[in-house]
Amino acid sequence: MSKTLKLIKTNASKHTFWIVAGITVAGIIVLAETSRRRRKAMIIKREDFGAFLERFELLPFPQPPPPAAKLPLSGLTFAIKDIFDVKGHVTGFGNPDWQRTHEPADKTAVVVTALLKNGAKCVGKTVMDELAFGITGENKHYGTPINPNMPSNVPGGSSSGSAVAVAAKLVDFALGTDTIGCVRIPASFCGILGFRPSHGAVSTIGLLPNSQSLDAIGWFARDPSILHRVGHVLLQLKAVEPRKARRLVFADDLFQLSKVPKQKTVYVVGKAIEKLSGYQPPKHINFAQYIASNVPSLKGFCQHSTNMPNGISTLKALSSVMVSLQRYEFKTNHEEWVKDVKPRQGPEIYHCVLAAINTTYENVKTLYKVKAEMRAALQSLLKDDGILVIPTIADPPLKLNSKKWYSNEFRDRAFALLSIASMSGGCQVSVPLGKDEGFPVSVSFITYHGADKFLLDTVLDMYTSLQDQVSIASNSAPLPDVNGIMDASELLKEKNVKAYLRRGTARESLLCYKEALEDFKHALVLEPQNKVASLAERRLRKLIS
């Protein structure tokens, strides 16, 4: 090989080495910068629990000079769900494709302006389930806000970021929206107060609709006095009204849906009112049976089953009407955009949107008729002094990234409770009552459409006594509480087909499909030709799948 060729080869090798070394160093720098940014993002997310989508400040209106009274929300901070318009900002609806295809708002939502006028400062927009369609609080695009009480579990949605911002003490209160439970679920899962007002009681101008017949603007707070003050501003209530007597109505059948011992719910509420004035002796009813008798249009939606009591079948029917109404109105509002843009969506939201867009709705008038009958039925039951007491939600928060969302059991048990206020248009407040086995416990108070002040006053009146009773109950020995279901020890005494059939039937009536299925499978092991068990097994397998 010539000297010239050797020299060229040697120089080429040297240059190659330095080129490779340069690329490697550049790669390391890029990786280090990427890692640094990720760490910074994680630090920011930990600081705000992933609650905020966008940080900004909307300053309150100036305090009027003396002798004018101090503005009622002076000194308070709040956050808003990414569904409310803010002038100069794009309302993202929880989805980047929605944000990409829409212009900044030219006006601020009426409800936000009202809070600013009354002295509160807005500090940003919060993460939400895409298109206000989910109930877990998970968002594929922006991340899931961290539940401060249970970081491994979902915060609940769709107003997830607003609930987390309050629970994490990042703001004094926050705005959300509630269609089929989107304020009530995260309030319960995050252990804070959540208020859904009467439908139409708060202006929705400047709000993106999901389903306008069900949408209501709600709010979260840790402190009942702040919940009360915000309510007075948004509902434009009179400061003083004559005090009314109160009559609590416990829906005993609905508390059977909850796995929380009644000692930590029904008993706590009952004891809390004993020492308070103005409360009549509580009443106990089977609420589902009451609805079955007083909402006649629901009969056409009931799925008749030999193992499904009439009342529970009615609540499932009410839930199905609520979901159908939501889907119909969502399709009316957003079908064109969905088909034109074909937005990227998380799996949970994709299935919801697909079902809404692809369904043909033939009985729309009946859906609205059920809603009108439901409002009248609740008014008739509660009169002007009644408050219905129910569990806010039947099950504890799901684990993050859980596939259980697709379980009919979880959804049916949740919607059986959530459909009452959504379909009656009444107001509801979720009140935290401590924990059970590490999971948050809450109850809800519901009253008739238009009785918002009555309900807010009741919460303010009862809250301290309720929390005192929570402390007493948490330090007390547990009482037997099996919700009418035969426990394992009883079953061992009577280990036969009839025993399994009885317990399976009881569990199915409480919408506990997986547990019921196991009982019917045991019955079939003992008696393979049993027709009741065989039919039940096929029915439940279909429900679960």
Secondary structure as UniProt FT lines:
FT   HELIX           3..48
FT   TURN            49..50
FT   STRAND          52..58
FT   TURN            66..67
FT   TURN            72..75
FT   STRAND          77..81
FT   TURN            82..83
FT   TURN            93..94
FT   HELIX           96..100
FT   HELIX           110..117
FT   TURN            118..119
FT   STRAND          121..126
FT   HELIX           130..132
FT   TURN            140..142
FT   TURN            151..152
FT   HELIX           160..167
FT   TURN            168..169
FT   STRAND          173..178
FT   TURN            182..183
FT   HELIX           184..190
FT   STRAND          193..196
FT   TURN            199..200
FT   TURN            205..206
FT   TURN            212..214
FT   STRAND          216..221
FT   HELIX           224..234
FT   TURN            235..236
FT   STRAND          246..251
FT   HELIX           252..255
FT   TURN            256..257
FT   HELIX           262..264
FT   HELIX           266..274
FT   TURN            277..278
FT   STRAND          283..285
FT   HELIX           287..294
FT   HELIX           296..301
FT   TURN            306..307
FT   HELIX           310..341
FT   HELIX           347..358
FT   HELIX           364..382
FT   TURN            383..385
FT   STRAND          386..391
FT   TURN            400..401
FT   HELIX           403..406
FT   HELIX           408..424
FT   STRAND          427..436
FT   TURN            437..438
FT   STRAND          439..447
FT   TURN            449..450
FT   HELIX           452..474
FT   TURN            483..484
FT   HELIX           488..493
FT   HELIX           497..509
FT   TURN            510..511
FT   HELIX           513..526
FT   TURN            528..529
FT   HELIX           531..544
//
